[in-house]
Amino acid sequence: MNFLETENLSKTYPNGVEAVKSLNLQIDRGEIYGLIGPNGAGKSTTIRVLMGILEPTMGTVKFDGKTGIDLARTGYLPEGANFYRFMNIREYLEWSCSLYDLPDCENNIEQSLVTVGLEDLRERKLDEISKGQKQRVGIAQALVHDPDLLILDEPTSGLDPLGKKKILSIIKELADQGKTILTSSHILPELSQICTEVGIIKGGELILQGSMADLRKEFVTSNVELGFEGPADGLIAKIEGLDFVSEVEEMNGEGSRYLVRVKDEKRAKRELPELILKDEAVVTYYDFAEVTLEDIFMETMEEGAK
């Protein structure tokens, strides 16, 4: 039984825009599920419907076997969350904690602050901290009632690299503690670092869903990175003509360097070196690379456009 699922979930706005179309999410307990899609795909609308902020036009949400989300067991960080600037971090979490019937708010607040690494800034005003620290406060308020499910909408949006790294580390730590996490983003390299399951949404429709391991098996077998000393147009043309090669892409800003997407890893490992050795091009780099979430996403988008 899925921990969180939707059945034919749909949302049409009064102006006729179908933001979400018959969505069937399936999220297992303890997973980090990444809801992925370009801007305007319907990710935030889906999350708002899940949280009960928006009424669905059709369909149902099931949480731990029961119809409807259980807000007492769910923590939520909206995209671009606003904070009460006149409060300090402790006061804000006390206010957040007061929304729930909890016997020991002080202990819950302390645990939340430690989890996000802000225990030494508890008395700092919210308008005196960085955007990355505010996002961590947002996660702390989502954790303050010790929920089983966390829904985080674009949690790394607008953060610098260090801020993003910290948020991703916190999400992984929470999953290790047994939390089920649904997070959305259009920044694929970030989600590929933490997600165990993904759903790709386009135009309000879920066009792909599964575990990262299964999706890697289903799509391109491998990527081969090739680097050359000088031009290698002739060799690249020959590689593009191989029946086990699906695409050859020149890597931006890398000079004579290419990414070769292959459908048959065994043949590629056997035949590519033979072809390269017969050519006059001087190879400076040759390596097999794991298929990324971006590879899966781009292939799915391209197939959907056909």
Secondary structure, DSSP 8 states (H G I E B T S, - for coil): --SEEEEEEEEE-TTS-EEEEEE--EE-TT-EEEEE--TTSSHHHHHHHHTTSS--SEEEEEETTEES--GGGEEEE-TT----TTSBHHHHHHHHHTTS--S-HHHHHHHHHHHHT-GGGTTSBGGGS-HHHHHHHHHHHHHTT--SEEEEESTTTT--HHHHHHHHHHHHHHHHTT-EEEEEES-HHHHHHH-SEEEEEETTEEEEEEEHHHHHHHS--EEEEEEESS--HHHHHHHHT-TTEEEEEE-TTSSSEEEEEES-HHHHHHHHHHHHHHSS--EEEEEEE---HHHHHHHHHHHHH-
